[in-house]
Amino acid sequence: MKRARSFTSAVFKHAANGFKEATEETIQERQYTCAICTHLKGSQCGMCGCKVFGDGKFVKTRWPLEECPEGLWGKELSDEISDGEQI
């Protein structure tokens, strides 16, 4: 149940951000981090249950406002993040 809530929350946040994707550099860095993580279960994170590999629309590492549940990678930094945060 916790994983379903986490995924649903992430999808709503991604939709509110206009379904934007992170830069290719960010995606590669995140996926490298996930590839060597002990929580990886196939193409999914064993902590949150989200898919972290692939090029489909529901891949957490491709969404700029998402963060690793273990804190190994965070939101993609930009001049302005669309949820109103200024950096």
C-alpha atoms as a printed R data frame, in Angstrom:
   type eleno elety resid chain resno      x      y       z
1  ATOM     1    CA   MET     A     1  0.000  0.000   0.000
2  ATOM     2    CA   LYS     A     2  2.840  2.401   0.859
3  ATOM     3    CA   ARG     A     3  4.429  1.820  -2.562
4  ATOM     4    CA   ALA     A     4  1.126  2.533  -4.322
5  ATOM     5    CA   ARG     A     5  0.762  5.840  -2.468
6  ATOM     6    CA   SER     A     6  4.374  6.757  -3.264
7  ATOM     7    CA   PHE     A     7  3.902  6.019  -6.952
8  ATOM     8    CA   THR     A     8  0.562  7.848  -7.125
9  ATOM     9    CA   SER     A     9  2.076 10.895  -5.446
10 ATOM    10    CA   ALA     A    10  5.001 10.857  -7.874
11 ATOM    11    CA   VAL     A    11  2.675 10.616 -10.895
12 ATOM    12    CA   PHE     A    12  0.586 13.578  -9.714
13 ATOM    13    CA   LYS     A    13  3.721 15.650  -9.114
14 ATOM    14    CA   HIS     A    14  5.047 14.688 -12.564
15 ATOM    15    CA   ALA     A    15  1.721 15.661 -14.183
16 ATOM    16    CA   ALA     A    16  1.681 18.994 -12.335
17 ATOM    17    CA   ASN     A    17  5.167 19.621 -13.727
18 ATOM    18    CA   GLY     A    18  3.838 19.214 -17.272
19 ATOM    19    CA   PHE     A    19  5.313 15.726 -17.767
20 ATOM    20    CA   LYS     A    20  8.754 17.291 -18.272
21 ATOM    21    CA   GLU     A    21 11.783 15.012 -18.361
22 ATOM    22    CA   ALA     A    22 15.110 15.452 -16.628
23 ATOM    23    CA   THR     A    23 18.172 16.089 -18.765
24 ATOM    24    CA   GLU     A    24 19.901 13.068 -20.257
25 ATOM    25    CA   GLU     A    25 22.910 13.734 -18.006
26 ATOM    26    CA   THR     A    26 20.719 13.651 -14.879
27 ATOM    27    CA   ILE     A    27 18.954 10.478 -16.025
28 ATOM    28    CA   GLN     A    28 22.267  8.716 -16.650
29 ATOM    29    CA   GLU     A    29 23.702  9.779 -13.284
30 ATOM    30    CA   ARG     A    30 20.589  8.602 -11.450
31 ATOM    31    CA   GLN     A    31 20.448  5.290 -13.289
32 ATOM    32    CA   TYR     A    32 24.142  4.641 -12.603
33 ATOM    33    CA   THR     A    33 23.482  5.246  -8.904
34 ATOM    34    CA   CYS     A    34 20.478  2.905  -8.987
35 ATOM    35    CA   ALA     A    35 22.434  0.238 -10.900
36 ATOM    36    CA   ILE     A    36 24.906 -0.168  -8.043
37 ATOM    37    CA   CYS     A    37 22.333  0.196  -5.239
38 ATOM    38    CA   THR     A    38 21.686 -2.822  -3.022
39 ATOM    39    CA   HIS     A    39 17.936 -2.076  -3.072
40 ATOM    40    CA   LEU     A    40 17.591 -2.579  -6.843
41 ATOM    41    CA   LYS     A    41 15.178 -5.391  -7.744
42 ATOM    42    CA   GLY     A    42 15.333 -5.925 -11.515
43 ATOM    43    CA   SER     A    43 14.351 -2.570 -13.009
44 ATOM    44    CA   GLN     A    44 12.585 -1.384  -9.837
45 ATOM    45    CA   CYS     A    45 13.623  0.300  -6.618
46 ATOM    46    CA   GLY     A    46 13.126 -2.093  -3.733
47 ATOM    47    CA   MET     A    47 12.421  0.821  -1.378
48 ATOM    48    CA   CYS     A    48  9.658  2.709  -3.200
49 ATOM    49    CA   GLY     A    49  8.715  0.174  -5.874
50 ATOM    50    CA   CYS     A    50  9.101  2.634  -8.733
51 ATOM    51    CA   LYS     A    51 10.607  1.629 -12.053
52 ATOM    52    CA   VAL     A    52 14.044  3.248 -12.397
53 ATOM    53    CA   PHE     A    53 15.252  1.878 -15.753
54 ATOM    54    CA   GLY     A    54 13.838  2.158 -19.246
55 ATOM    55    CA   ASP     A    55 12.653  4.910 -21.505
56 ATOM    56    CA   GLY     A    56  8.924  4.717 -20.860
57 ATOM    57    CA   LYS     A    57  6.795  7.433 -19.333
58 ATOM    58    CA   PHE     A    58  6.657  5.867 -15.860
59 ATOM    59    CA   VAL     A    59 10.375  5.742 -15.023
60 ATOM    60    CA   LYS     A    60 11.150  7.680 -11.839
61 ATOM    61    CA   THR     A    61 14.752  8.498 -12.786
62 ATOM    62    CA   ARG     A    62 13.427 10.426 -15.809
63 ATOM    63    CA   TRP     A    63 11.228 12.777 -13.753
64 ATOM    64    CA   PRO     A    64 13.068 15.976 -12.715
65 ATOM    65    CA   LEU     A    65 11.264 16.598  -9.409
66 ATOM    66    CA   GLU     A    66 11.684 13.097  -7.973
67 ATOM    67    CA   GLU     A    67 14.163 11.999  -5.313
68 ATOM    68    CA   CYS     A    68 15.663  8.688  -4.241
69 ATOM    69    CA   PRO     A    69 13.952  7.406  -1.063
70 ATOM    70    CA   GLU     A    70 17.413  6.673   0.372
71 ATOM    71    CA   GLY     A    71 18.723 10.160  -0.491
72 ATOM    72    CA   LEU     A    72 21.235  8.912  -3.073
73 ATOM    73    CA   TRP     A    73 20.010 11.423  -5.677
74 ATOM    74    CA   GLY     A    74 17.654 14.380  -5.549
75 ATOM    75    CA   LYS     A    75 15.620 16.755  -7.642
76 ATOM    76    CA   GLU     A    76 17.180 18.022 -10.820
77 ATOM    77    CA   LEU     A    77 18.470 21.513 -10.227
78 ATOM    78    CA   SER     A    78 17.544 24.250 -12.666
79 ATOM    79    CA   ASP     A    79 17.196 28.018 -12.613
80 ATOM    80    CA   GLU     A    80 13.508 27.672 -11.820
81 ATOM    81    CA   ILE     A    81 11.575 24.575 -10.850
82 ATOM    82    CA   SER     A    82  7.971 24.634 -11.981
83 ATOM    83    CA   ASP     A    83  6.494 23.840  -8.562
84 ATOM    84    CA   GLY     A    84  7.314 27.417  -7.550
85 ATOM    85    CA   GLU     A    85 10.664 26.815  -5.865
86 ATOM    86    CA   GLN     A    86 13.451 29.204  -6.734
87 ATOM    87    CA   ILE     A    87 17.049 28.119  -6.536
